[in-house]
Amino acid sequence: MKTSILVQNLKCGGCANTITTKLSEIKNISDINIDVEESKVSFSYTNETDAFAVKDKLKAIGYPSIDDDNSIVSKAKSFVSCATGKLSK
């Protein structure tokens, strides 16, 4: 199945690179596509548990979905994730 999540703090290719790398680590997740302009993360998954794992991972690395709280901690995590993504390109 395929779905998309609208996220907060997604600003550039560095962010997209980090998100792609981290989501690739989740079992049964594939076809990851990041649309920076729309702040949208799209992916294919096998079951709902996997889809929830993606949402949890995004929040953990600083990119909470639009229906989650975007705390100062999330913003700081996304800044670090963004910088890491830019360095690993």
KAMO-V319097 format. One record per residue. N is the residue number from 1. SS is DSSP state (h for helix, s for strand, l for the rest). PHI is phi in whole degrees, -180 to 180 (none if undefined). PSI is psi as a letter, one per 20 degrees, with the letter a starting at -180 (999 if undefined). Layout:
n=<N:N>
ss=<SS:SS>
phi=<PHI:PHI>
psi=<PSI:PSI>
This chain:
n=<1:2:3:4:5:6:7:8:9:10:11:12:13:14:15:16:17:18:19:20:21:22:23:24:25:26:27:28:29:30:31:32:33:34:35:36:37:38:39:40:41:42:43:44:45:46:47:48:49:50:51:52:53:54:55:56:57:58:59:60:61:62:63:64:65:66:67:68:69:70:71:72:73:74:75:76:77:78:79:80:81:82:83:84:85:86:87:88:89>
ss=<l:s:s:s:s:s:s:l:l:l:l:l:h:h:h:h:h:h:h:h:h:h:h:h:l:l:l:l:s:s:s:s:s:s:s:l:l:l:l:s:s:s:s:s:s:l:l:h:h:h:h:h:h:h:h:h:h:h:h:h:l:l:l:l:s:l:l:l:l:l:l:h:h:h:h:h:h:h:h:h:h:h:h:h:h:h:h:l:l>
phi=<none:-122:-150:-136:-128:-86:-120:-101:74:-82:-124:-158:-65:-64:-61:-61:-63:-62:-60:-60:-62:-69:-71:-65:-77:-85:-62:70:-111:-148:50:-76:-135:-114:-109:-64:-63:-98:55:-119:-112:-113:-164:-104:-142:-91:-142:-62:-59:-65:-63:-68:-63:-64:-60:-65:-65:-59:-65:-64:-98:102:-125:-67:-66:-65:-94:-103:-67:-107:-75:-61:-66:-62:-63:-66:-62:-67:-62:-67:-61:-62:-63:-64:-62:-68:-72:-94:-68>
psi=<q:q:r:q:p:p:r:q:j:o:h:a:h:g:g:g:g:g:g:g:g:g:h:h:i:p:q:j:p:r:l:p:p:p:o:g:h:i:l:p:o:q:r:q:r:g:r:h:g:g:g:h:h:g:g:g:g:g:g:h:j:j:m:q:r:i:j:r:p:m:r:h:g:g:g:g:g:h:g:g:g:g:g:g:h:h:h:j:999>
